[in-house]
Amino acid sequence: QDPAVAAAAPGLARAAASLGSPLVRAEATLGGNIVSALPYRNLLPVLLALDARLLLESAGGRREVPFDGFVTAPGRTRLGPGEVLTAVTVPALPGFQDYVKIGRRNAQYVATVSAAVVVDTAARRVRLAFGNAAPVPFRSDEVDRAATAAVDWATGAVRAAGVAEVVELVRRAVDPPADEVASAAYRRHALGVLAGRLLERAGAGGSDDA
Ligand SMILES: Cc1cc2nc3c(=O)[nH]c(=O)nc-3n(C[C@H](O)[C@H](O)[C@H](O)COP(=O)(O)OP(=O)(O)OC[C@H]3O[C@@H](n4cnc5c(N)ncnc54)[C@H](O)[C@@H]3O)c2cc1C
């Protein structure tokens, strides 16, 4: 809800706004969301798409690490003994950002699958990242190259053929889990749908009609 966060990192604000319920959000922290490191955590795909950096501090010193690679397995991270996550840095980028998740109901649910998009109009680059698409938050250079190529940077429009290519690439690249909530095949299909939906929204200038 912080206007400064919503202005600088709208994708992060969207992901936070769909976490749990108002009561849960009043208690939940960014640090806990990251360090618990579960594949369905809301904020992880956006932080990956934003190429976030984490500041880790302990009595012995401090170090900054990329979020990319910080989660090593479900529930496991590169946090060292005695270290606390004290700050998260994300760039304020010009361009569309969004986060979507699919779950069993419309409120207070964890993501069966999720996806985030960050468009950087200055660098002319699109980054997509996904939750519950693999054991750790997932992105792929090949997917991002195709997503970037799908955009007509002169007009901001997104080519339908480019979207279709991204959807197929995502479905080929992901390695989603199967559990009591959904099969791997369902997740693979749904992740493609979410990627396509986010790219279409980006091309429509952020309209929810896409
Ligand atoms: C009803 C309900 C609904 C929920 N819905 C969602 C949802 O939709 N999406 C979602 O992502 N999550 C959801 N959650 C899970 C949880 O509330 C959030 O992920 C929240 O952001 C976790 O933050 P926390 O501060 O409560 O972490 P905690 O649970 O207090 O901590 C989690 C772990 O991280 C460690 N930790 C916490 N902060 C730090 C730090 N700064 N440095 C190092 N280690 C740290 C703790 O020691 C612990 O091991 C839900 C929870 C409930 C109860």
The ligand as an ORCA input file, in Angstrom:
! r2SCAN-3c Opt
* xyz 0 1
  C      -3.806    -17.439      6.499
  C      -2.497    -17.248      5.794
  C      -2.485    -16.938      4.444
  C      -1.259    -16.765      3.769
  N      -1.280    -16.455      2.443
  C      -0.101    -16.294      1.792
  C      -0.106    -15.965      0.403
  O      -1.147    -15.804     -0.253
  N       1.092    -15.825     -0.215
  C       2.291    -15.978      0.461
  O       3.336    -15.817     -0.156
  N       2.310    -16.296      1.767
  C       1.153    -16.449      2.454
  N       1.173    -16.756      3.784
  C       2.462    -17.029      4.443
  C       3.136    -15.856      5.200
  O       2.221    -15.114      5.953
  C       3.866    -14.891      4.273
  O       4.703    -15.607      3.385
  C       4.714    -13.861      5.040
  O       5.261    -12.914      4.119
  C       5.839    -14.487      5.837
  O       6.427    -13.442      6.593
  P       6.574    -13.552      8.169
  O       7.143    -12.259      8.619
  O       5.279    -13.999      8.785
  O       7.646    -14.708      8.260
  P       7.830    -15.809      9.389
  O       6.814    -16.893      9.177
  O       7.905    -15.130     10.715
  O       9.277    -16.343      9.003
  C       9.475    -17.308      7.994
  C      10.921    -17.823      8.116
  O      11.808    -16.799      7.695
  C      12.712    -16.463      8.758
  N      12.873    -15.008      8.677
  C      11.884    -14.079      8.725
  N      12.389    -12.850      8.514
  C      13.730    -13.008      8.321
  C      14.805    -12.100      8.048
  N      14.597    -10.782      7.898
  N      16.064    -12.602      7.921
  C      16.288    -13.929      8.065
  N      15.315    -14.839      8.312
  C      14.046    -14.385      8.443
  C      12.055    -16.933     10.041
  O      13.017    -17.232     11.032
  C      11.340    -18.186      9.554
  O      12.226    -19.270      9.459
  C      -0.034    -16.918      4.478
  C      -0.059    -17.218      5.855
  C      -1.275    -17.378      6.502
  C      -1.253    -17.682      7.980
*
